[in-house]
Amino acid sequence: MTSTIRSVGVVGAGQMGCGIAQVCALAGYDVRLHDVTTERIEAGLATINGNLARQVSSAKLPEEERSKALSLIKAAPTMDDLASMDLVIEAATEDETVKRKIYQQLCPALNPEAILATNTSSLSITRLASATDRPERFIGIHFMNPVPVMKLVELVRGIATEDETFQSANKFVASLDKTITVAEDFPAFIVNRILLPMINEAIYTLYEGVGTVEAIDTAMKLGANHPMGPLQLADFIGLDTCLSIMQVLYDGLADSKYRPCPLLVKYVEAGWLGRKSGRGFYDYRGEVPVPTR
Ligand SMILES: NC(=O)c1ccc[n+]([C@@H]2O[C@H](COP(=O)([O-])OP(=O)(O)OC[C@H]3O[C@@H](n4cnc5c(N)ncnc54)[C@H](O)[C@@H]3O)[C@@H](O)[C@H]2O)c1
């Protein structure tokens, strides 16, 4: 038995929430997008519009599909606007307190049958589920960034996730033409358990003066055949998200090898969060990104 999902609510209109809303609408789902302010929702809708327009102008998407997808995504200024959704995916800031508060406000508004999913990169699905009224209908659906481009989605069950919820989520993700890997509920699952310590080590390499930003990224692109250097990738993910994931690994696995690099902490404290704030290991305010160290 699986639930039929026709409508998807997305909480958080940041880089991931917008990407999720975009792929769901392109697959024909009715989508509602929520964030803390209407300005953020409008900014999210404008980002989606811009992304789809770029796909049309590079002949990757017919104009009719763009306008159909846009007509399927509507702003949801309040949690009550998500009441009729079959599935709600929370893609808000990677902070457990923020996510718990969202579930407290969201759950009473939802249909009891609705499935609630989180796009968390690292937090315990079991612990997040315990902050909801439906641990058996709660699951981790971890999309990769950028959502429209990346093929993989990690599915993560909490201890209480029912098989029906898992099967429904599986069917939903397959309908988006994504490939699923199943990960157990351990800190940062599979992709980020491996990727983030590598990025953190690249930041240590910069911190200790082993190489410049450019040297480190070039070394890993040309020496390890990575499509993007680790510092460029960190900026792309968001340095606040990188720090949160390292902190979850460090706390959850109690091993000093996961300690976040002090330079990463300093950048986040400065508000230098990467591409989304205009500056991280690169400065994005000019025509081309410029390394900052
Ligand atoms: N950035 C990545 O590469 C990546 C990849 C996979 C998963 N994720 C996960 O996706 C989630 C979102 O990450 P992101 O990169 O989109 O972050 P982001 O900073 O771009 O966006 C987060 C959004 O959440 C909103 N938000 C904060 N509190 C909220 C609340 N109470 N109610 C509604 N919205 C709220 C913010 O206003 C913001 O628009 C995180 O859990 C992150 O770990 C991120």
The ligand as an SDF file (V2000), in Angstrom:
LIG
                    3D

 44 48  0  0  0  0  0  0  0  0999 V2000
   22.9030   23.6360    0.4190 N   0  0  0  0  0  0  0  0  0  0  0  0
   23.0540   22.3780    0.0820 C   0  0  0  0  0  0  0  0  0  0  0  0
   23.9540   22.0320   -0.6900 O   0  0  0  0  0  0  0  0  0  0  0  0
   22.1140   21.3430    0.6280 C   0  0  0  0  0  0  0  0  0  0  0  0
   22.0710   20.0760    0.0140 C   0  0  0  0  0  0  0  0  0  0  0  0
   21.1700   19.1140    0.5080 C   0  0  0  0  0  0  0  0  0  0  0  0
   20.3660   19.4190    1.6060 C   0  0  0  0  0  0  0  0  0  0  0  0
   20.4480   20.6600    2.1910 N   0  0  0  0  0  0  0  0  0  0  0  0
   19.5800   20.9340    3.3400 C   0  0  0  0  0  0  0  0  0  0  0  0
   18.4430   21.6550    2.8890 O   0  0  0  0  0  0  0  0  0  0  0  0
   18.0010   22.5390    3.9290 C   0  0  0  0  0  0  0  0  0  0  0  0
   17.9720   23.9610    3.3960 C   0  0  0  0  0  0  0  0  0  0  0  0
   19.2710   24.3190    2.9400 O   0  0  0  0  0  0  0  0  0  0  0  0
   19.4790   25.5150    1.9100 P   0  0  0  0  0  0  0  0  0  0  0  0
   20.8480   25.3440    1.3540 O   0  0  0  0  0  0  0  0  0  0  0  0
   18.3040   25.6350    1.0140 O   0  0  0  0  0  0  0  0  0  0  0  0
   19.5010   26.7610    2.9210 O   0  0  0  0  0  0  0  0  0  0  0  0
   19.1330   28.2930    2.6180 P   0  0  0  0  0  0  0  0  0  0  0  0
   19.8270   29.0770    3.6630 O   0  0  0  0  0  0  0  0  0  0  0  0
   19.3720   28.6160    1.1750 O   0  0  0  0  0  0  0  0  0  0  0  0
   17.5450   28.3410    2.8230 O   0  0  0  0  0  0  0  0  0  0  0  0
   16.9170   28.0920    4.0450 C   0  0  0  0  0  0  0  0  0  0  0  0
   15.5510   28.7560    4.0040 C   0  0  0  0  0  0  0  0  0  0  0  0
   14.8140   28.3560    5.1680 O   0  0  0  0  0  0  0  0  0  0  0  0
   14.0420   29.4510    5.5610 C   0  0  0  0  0  0  0  0  0  0  0  0
   13.5860   29.3180    6.9330 N   0  0  0  0  0  0  0  0  0  0  0  0
   14.2880   29.4880    8.0840 C   0  0  0  0  0  0  0  0  0  0  0  0
   13.4680   29.3470    9.1420 N   0  0  0  0  0  0  0  0  0  0  0  0
   12.2400   29.0780    8.6470 C   0  0  0  0  0  0  0  0  0  0  0  0
   10.9520   28.8670    9.2460 C   0  0  0  0  0  0  0  0  0  0  0  0
   10.8060   28.9010   10.5580 N   0  0  0  0  0  0  0  0  0  0  0  0
    9.8940   28.6410    8.4480 N   0  0  0  0  0  0  0  0  0  0  0  0
   10.0370   28.6230    7.1040 C   0  0  0  0  0  0  0  0  0  0  0  0
   11.2250   28.8260    6.4710 N   0  0  0  0  0  0  0  0  0  0  0  0
   12.3070   29.0620    7.2420 C   0  0  0  0  0  0  0  0  0  0  0  0
   14.9930   30.6420    5.3720 C   0  0  0  0  0  0  0  0  0  0  0  0
   14.2710   31.8670    5.3670 O   0  0  0  0  0  0  0  0  0  0  0  0
   15.6330   30.2990    4.0370 C   0  0  0  0  0  0  0  0  0  0  0  0
   14.8940   30.8500    2.9500 O   0  0  0  0  0  0  0  0  0  0  0  0
   18.9430   22.3220    5.1120 C   0  0  0  0  0  0  0  0  0  0  0  0
   18.4020   21.3560    5.9730 O   0  0  0  0  0  0  0  0  0  0  0  0
   20.1990   21.7890    4.4230 C   0  0  0  0  0  0  0  0  0  0  0  0
   21.0050   21.0140    5.2650 O   0  0  0  0  0  0  0  0  0  0  0  0
   21.2910   21.6150    1.7120 C   0  0  0  0  0  0  0  0  0  0  0  0
  1  2  1  0
  2  3  2  0
  2  4  1  0
  4  5  1  0
  4 44  2  0
  5  6  2  0
  6  7  1  0
  7  8  2  0
  8  9  1  0
  8 44  1  0
  9 10  1  0
  9 42  1  0
 10 11  1  0
 11 12  1  0
 11 40  1  0
 12 13  1  0
 13 14  1  0
 14 15  2  0
 14 16  1  0
 14 17  1  0
 17 18  1  0
 18 19  2  0
 18 20  1  0
 18 21  1  0
 21 22  1  0
 22 23  1  0
 23 24  1  0
 23 38  1  0
 24 25  1  0
 25 26  1  0
 25 36  1  0
 26 27  1  0
 26 35  1  0
 27 28  2  0
 28 29  1  0
 29 30  1  0
 29 35  2  0
 30 31  1  0
 30 32  2  0
 32 33  1  0
 33 34  2  0
 34 35  1  0
 36 37  1  0
 36 38  1  0
 38 39  1  0
 40 41  1  0
 40 42  1  0
 42 43  1  0
M  CHG  2   8   1  16  -1
M  END
$$$$
